[in-house]
Amino acid sequence: MAATGDRLADSKQKLLWCGRLFCVPDKFIRYHHKRMAKYLVTGAAGFIGSSLVRALLERGEQVRGIDNFSTGRRENLSEVLHRIDFREADILDLEAMHQACAGVDYVLHEAAIPSVPKSVLDPLASNRANVDGTVNVLVAARDAKVKRVVYAASSSAYGDTPALPKHEAMIPNPISPYAVAKLASELYMVSFYRCYGLETVSLRYFNVFGPRQDPSSPYSGVLARFSMQMLRGEQPTIFGDGTTSRDFTYIDNAVSANLLACAAPAAECAGRVFNCATSQRTTLNQTFDALKKLTGYKGSVKYGPERGGDIQHSLADITQAQKHLGYKVLVNFADGLRPTVEWYKNQARTVEA
Ligand code: UD1
């Protein structure tokens, strides 16, 4: 499928040829091509990937997306699927990755099995998708001479070091196999910059939430899960005593961090790692209270045993991203929670109808 940008550029070229054959400003055509960067989003049908696809299309960029639908959903791309060059492919398929990277300027690598408990149950699957898959993407991006790869790294790399807030110079201390895999891939990012000069930027996401985050699996993010459960009148369970805290980051902030990571000068960001968060933390008890107001849930919460592999507290220092990427928190936790719950309300209505 030809990408939108290609079609636009082609039709523009034809127009110019029809109008003034001898005055075609070749420079303009090249400029036009130059402005339309081509982006490959891996995990394009996932929650973060599909949000990136929409943001890129809004900016008029050409988008190619790949997903193997292991955790992503076709519905996440429903109204934009025809506007992108979408390929159903697995990041473990090196040949498919070579094809996907051909002609691409930027790769936003979001494809992963993004779950701490899943990785505890099946560390091999986590390692395959989250490490082997990443190395494949990097090899393909290197071979295709992609300008830059931006990677969905994870705050779980910090592990249970007691110091807060977490800053990038801290020695990582991962607990779960998932955290180890995400950290290993981050190091591969750095290695590919150092060994091959492929520009890479890793963004350590801190609990990203928002519309389209899948609420339906036991491995779903806590905000997606609680929102849906409480809207249905089902009792949510807090693992632990509820004092566990997270730097919940609304999706718009993560999208903006990715776009900034593509645009920042290499001297500021290539081969580096940045926290992507809000620098505010909320406990699970506070989260439940906030969701109670927004969902109208009248019941109580249940407390269960702590989950293996979990970390207790997570809070980011975002100074480096602010300084080197020009990152700003666009939407705070409370402001992000409202549209998120609204989206789940609409989903619940659609299912009922
Ligand atoms: C999340 C992301 C992970 C990301 C990491 C760092 C998900 C599924 N995982 O992991 O990809 O790398 O943040 O940004 O989004 N909890 C409950 N009840 C529930 C579900 C969860 O109490 O029903 C608790 C968990 O035990 C944990 C906290 O909520 O203490 C957050 O869990 P979760 O949303 O799964 O995220 P992380 O494990 O922090």
Residues whose N, C-alpha, C, O or C-beta is under 5 A from the ligand:
A	BS01	UD1	P114 S115 V116 S154 S155 S156 Y205 F206 N207 V208 Y219 S220 G221 V222 R225 T237 I238 F239 T244 R307 D310 I311
